[in-house]
Amino acid sequence: MSFTLKMSGVIVGRSELENRDATGSRATGVFRPGLGYDLVQPIFDLYESAGDSAEALSRYRKSRDALHLELIDSSGNAVALRELHIRRHASSGAPVLEVETDDPVFRIHSSGT
């Protein structure tokens, strides 16, 4: 299933979130940037450079939350998220979307039903 990340109606990118954990609450996947990615990339770069700095992580979370990002499933439903990050893959440098959610709809999509 395809998921679209949006900010104020602008498509930031898409992912299949193809890698799921056993509980269905955490997922990662290749992130295909959209037109809005350039607007959010500097904020997600803060996450990668924060390391163990509590202050830098706090600044990142405040900045990310101010974006009011929405993850939308292929049926057009918003997925409630606990966490969302876009990182660079360690070896390829390609963007990867990581999400954590308690949304029951997301778990249904995880199980393939």
Steps between C-alpha positions, in 0.01 A plus 500: 500500500624844411515782754529870419664752731342844472554844648209744462379309194845497335641154429830461682547144373378141487597165646371145504630460857594151394695403812269439799573374849308205646256722691414703193562825685840586349588515133769626268521526128666663205387862485436653159517879543231722351497870421471598868803302617738793453293693756537237775841348427697751712291407804555128454870571455490638856398154622795333332747753638353510854675186622449464876443871561172542690491868404545428129238222510256735673561767234446239228171374652362853542591587142360172362176533696454855368484355147166327580585204278230247414548141390215397271426140395393406147134522605546865595493442877743679730714270717547614862874505573712489814828556315609581147854546368664519161860379510766421247576130447843430646654347188307647207408843637145454368223646716310258724170574674459365855167508683365381832123484559228352714239553226302173460446573130877488448516154662227375265708619203804326656332165510389522141126481571 
